[in-house]
Amino acid sequence: MTKKPTKAVTPTAARADAKGRSPADAAPASNRATRAAERRSAIVEAAMEEFIARGFAATRLDDIAKRAGVAKGTIYLHFKDKESMFEELVRTVIVPVVAKLNALPPPTGSVRDLVEAFAGNFLKEVIGTRRGDLVRLIVAEGPRFPSVADFYYREVVSRGIAGMRALIELGIARGEIREKNLARYPQILVAPAMIAVIWQSLFARHSPLDAQDMLRVHLDVIFGERRTT
């Protein structure tokens, strides 16, 4: 009785996983994931352009698909509807800017320096950018779409208010802010940012606004004027 020759185990076969897949199978899967991520990114970018150009109500999925260069059905592989697409925009475009506030290190200098640095960066990243366009869109159409406004409040506004309140309370504890009631209304601290966003779209062509200088004057009112040496 002759023995059947045993089949040689190749290194590739030895590295196959429990489901019988070899590393060679991983490459196509990785490529598919990359292409899917690229399509999703293109859809989000196209959605932002359409929302800004047409408004939330008038934007159609057909127009987004056309701008993104994908079939309309492809959109449903990534998003269930127009609202979820808008939420993704807020998460990827605006939330990271506000998240920086809650990630600030403990101040080694004054609280005012920390507030000025964050607010100045916020103005730089929002005023005159697509982020500002999205904020204005929410202000304009939020009342007609409460679920969109609610989402924006949860993801952006509530986080920003919590971060500002913490800074105000620290400023009060250090004696930098004398008006203790300011902690009840942290919206006052960020008022220049909202004024600048709205002013930019409505009145800038009539009367350009120096948002950074307005912020400086605003902080002088809250913290007192800076002393010059």
Buried (B, 14 or more C-beta within 10 A) or exposed (E): EEEEEEEEEEEEEEEBEEEEEBEEEEEEEEEEEEEEEEBBEBBBBBBBBBBBEBEBEEBEBEBBBBBBEBEBEBBEEBBEEBBEBBBBBBBEBBBEBBBBBEEBEEBEEBBBEBBBBBBBEBBEBBBBBBBBBBBBBBBBBBEEBEEBBEBBBEBBBEBBBEBBBBBBBBBBEEEBBEBEEBBEBBEBBBBBBEBBBBBBBEEEEEEEBEBBEBBBEBBEEBBEEEEEE
